[in-house]
Amino acid sequence: METILTEADILVQESKLYKAIKESDLNSLDELLHKDLLFVIPTGEVITKEIDLKTYRDGALKIDELRPEVENLNIIDDLAVLTLTMELKGKFNNVPFEVTYRYIRFWKSFAEGIKVVGGSGIAI
């Protein structure tokens, strides 16, 4: 049976993702990110789930503040496309940063739950 996605479903998943990012919660991130995730980071590099998780595992990225604002959310069958801006404060490799990004994120419904399958982020 096909799961029907709702905006509420996606916003719940987004909230879980924000919490996992802020807390560097590897177990939650592992659950929320699809094994075949592809994400374009602000440098233009394409990363995988494993590369993303390694950033948290190694302690390279620490988020102190995270303020998201969802701009658009489209549900297309079992896929959700979301755009948002996010203000971030933290440290990357112990270098402080404060930046605003615009993200696009793709959530897809699977038998085991709703997972991020792709996305991209740019500094604005």
N, C-alpha and C positions, 0 to 999 in steps of 0.2 A: 504494500500500500504506500502511495506517495505521500510524503509529508508536505502540507501546505505551509509555506513560510508566511509570517506576518511581520509587520514593522515592529511590533512589541517583541517578537522572538529575537530579532536582530539587535534591537536596543539592549536587551538583556545580555546577549553575547558580547556586545561592545563594552558594556559595563564590566563584565567579567574580564575582558581583555585589558581594559585600562587598569583594573586592580592588579592583574597579574604582571603587567609591565612595571607599575609603580613598586610592587613588592618583589620584583625579580623572581616570581613564583614559577619555577621551571615545570612543575607538574601541571599547573593550569595552562601554561603556554603550550606544553606538549599536547594537551587535550584540545586546545582551541585552534591550533595550526595544523593544517592538513600535511601529510607526509610529503606530498609533492608540491608544496608551496613554492611560488616564485614571487619575489618582491624586489622592486627597483628602489634602492635607497637614494637619498639626495645626491650622492656622488655620481650616480648613474650606474653603479655596479648592481648586478643582479645577484641576489642572495637566495639561499634555500632555507628551509626550516632548520636544518642542522647548523648552518652558519649563524642564523639568528639566535638559536638557543645557546650556542657557544659564547656569544657576546655576553649573555646574562650569566652563564655558568662560570666564565672567567672573571666576572666582576668588572668588565670593561665599561659597562653602561649602568649608571645609577641615576634614577629619576627621583628628584625631590618634589617637584610639582608638575602636575599634568592637568590641563584645563581644555577638554574637548568641546567642540560645538559642531553638531551634525548639521550639515547644510542640505543634503539631498539623500533620499533613500528610495530606491526603486526595487521592487520585487518582480523578478522575471522567472516564473515557474519555480524551480527549486534553487534559484540563485538570487542573491541580493547584492546590489551595487550601491555603495555608500560613499559619499564625499563628506569630508569634515575638515575643520581647521583645529589645530591643537597647539596650545602654548605649552612649551616644555622648559623646565629648569632642571639641571642636574650636572653630572660629570661624565665625560667620556675619556677613558684612560687618564683619570684624575685631573682633566682639564675642564674647568667649569664652562657651562654654556647656558644660554637663554635664547630660545628661538621659537618662531611660529612656523609650523608646517601645514601644508594642505596635503591630505591623503585621499586616495581612492582605495577602497578595500572591497574585495569580493568574497562574500560568504556563500557557501553551498551546503545544502542539506544532504546528509548521508544517513544510512541506517544507524550509525553510531553517534550521530549528532550533527550540529551545524558547525562548520569549520571554515577558517579563512583559507582560501585557495590561491589568492594573489592580491597584489596591490602595488602601490607606488607612493612615494612621498617626496615633496619638494619644499624647500624653504621659501617663505613668502615675506 
